[in-house]
């Protein structure tokens, strides 16, 4: 149970940093060589710095910022003692060119634990499938 509590706390910290637009704190959760696959970006990013560069471009070109992020339907799977896979749904509100936009997405984050603690080593983001309208 301690492992689950530990990764839950780390994941909560990551989501909180992202959701409060604490950019440097958010990126500190990722390993330098973390990889990122986003459906909104044309290529795979092979380092934290690649993602930082993209984020900086969003800010420069669109005055991008994160207003909030809520995680739900969270599941954590452990692979051995030092790897955890988080899958969850996120509802994020961002500001683009001063206009709020709500995003509904599904995300997988792979975490690895070493002597310094947990770090995110891979993130994969995809759009959530719209829920059917109930009549």
KAKA-V304143 format. One record per backbone hydrogen bond with DSSP energy under -1.0 kcal/mol. NH is the residue of the N-H (numbers start at 1). CO is the residue of the C=O. E is the energy in kcal/mol with one decimal. If there is no record, write none. Layout:
nh={NH | NH}
co={CO | CO}
e={E | E}
This chain:
nh={5 | 6 | 7 | 8 | 9 | 10 | 11 | 12 | 13 | 14 | 15 | 16 | 17 | 18 | 19 | 20 | 21 | 22 | 23 | 26 | 27 | 28 | 29 | 30 | 31 | 34 | 35 | 36 | 37 | 41 | 45 | 48 | 51 | 52 | 53 | 54 | 55 | 56 | 57 | 58 | 59 | 60 | 61 | 62 | 63 | 64 | 65 | 67 | 68 | 70 | 72 | 75 | 77 | 79 | 84 | 85 | 86 | 87 | 88 | 89 | 90 | 91 | 92 | 93 | 94 | 95 | 96 | 97 | 99 | 101 | 103 | 105 | 106 | 107 | 108 | 109 | 110 | 111 | 112 | 113 | 114 | 117 | 119 | 120 | 121 | 122 | 123 | 124 | 125 | 126 | 128}
co={1 | 2 | 3 | 4 | 5 | 6 | 7 | 8 | 9 | 10 | 11 | 12 | 13 | 14 | 15 | 16 | 18 | 17 | 21 | 22 | 23 | 24 | 26 | 27 | 120 | 31 | 121 | 45 | 123 | 38 | 36 | 32 | 47 | 48 | 49 | 50 | 51 | 52 | 53 | 54 | 55 | 56 | 57 | 58 | 59 | 58 | 95 | 93 | 93 | 91 | 89 | 87 | 85 | 83 | 111 | 77 | 109 | 75 | 107 | 72 | 105 | 70 | 103 | 68 | 101 | 65 | 99 | 62 | 96 | 94 | 92 | 90 | 126 | 88 | 124 | 86 | 122 | 84 | 119 | 82 | 117 | 114 | 112 | 29 | 110 | 110 | 35 | 108 | 37 | 106 | 104}
e={-2.5 | -2.5 | -2.5 | -2.6 | -2.4 | -2.0 | -2.9 | -2.7 | -2.2 | -2.2 | -2.6 | -2.6 | -2.3 | -2.3 | -3.2 | -1.5 | -1.7 | -2.6 | -1.7 | -2.9 | -2.5 | -1.6 | -1.5 | -1.8 | -2.8 | -1.8 | -1.9 | -2.3 | -2.6 | -1.6 | -2.5 | -2.4 | -1.5 | -2.6 | -2.6 | -1.9 | -3.0 | -2.8 | -1.8 | -2.4 | -2.3 | -2.6 | -3.1 | -2.5 | -1.6 | -1.0 | -1.5 | -3.2 | -1.7 | -2.4 | -2.4 | -2.6 | -2.3 | -2.9 | -2.1 | -3.0 | -3.1 | -2.6 | -2.0 | -2.7 | -2.8 | -2.4 | -2.3 | -2.3 | -2.6 | -3.2 | -2.4 | -3.8 | -2.0 | -2.7 | -3.5 | -2.6 | -3.1 | -2.7 | -2.5 | -2.5 | -2.6 | -3.5 | -2.8 | -2.7 | -2.0 | -1.8 | -1.8 | -3.2 | -3.3 | -1.3 | -2.0 | -2.8 | -2.7 | -2.8 | -2.5}
